[in-house]
Amino acid sequence: MTDYTLALPYTKPPLSMNDRKHHYARARLTRQIRSTTAWLAKQQKVPTGLEQAAVCLHYRPRDRRVRDADNLMPVLKAACDGLVDHGLVPDDTPQFMSKAMPVIHPAERGSEGSLWLTISIGDSP
């Protein structure tokens, strides 16, 4: 199994299920996440044309407030679309891509928040 890690350039999730943004602002952020993910995958030389991949979004907040992993789903969806744009797999349907529930890691004292994707390619996703 081969794993790739893409460090997303965000200190906090740019989208959330709880957002009440105007639909144009939401669409702009979705496009940004999508294109950034595709660019990072290209930069990291993530392979293309695969039959199956597993993707997981990770978030390390800057403080210890309680967060709900479900709220990260819009970021995961946009990032997976960006991986499809890159050509990782033909589509982000379960046939080609398995998406794990986002993981929220404990905060680290003195560090900003961070988001990253892990992409697993191999025999068992």
SULCORPE-V398069 format. One record per run of one state. SS is the DSSP state (H for helix, E for strand, - for the rest). FROM is the first residue (numbers start at 1). TO is the last residue. If there is no record, write none. Layout:
SS|FROM|TO  SS|FROM|TO
This chain:
-|1|1  E|2|8  -|9|22  H|23|43  -|44|49  E|50|50  -|51|52  E|53|60  -|61|68  H|69|86  -|87|88  E|89|89  -|90|96  E|97|99  -|100|102  E|103|105  -|106|113  E|114|121  -|122|125
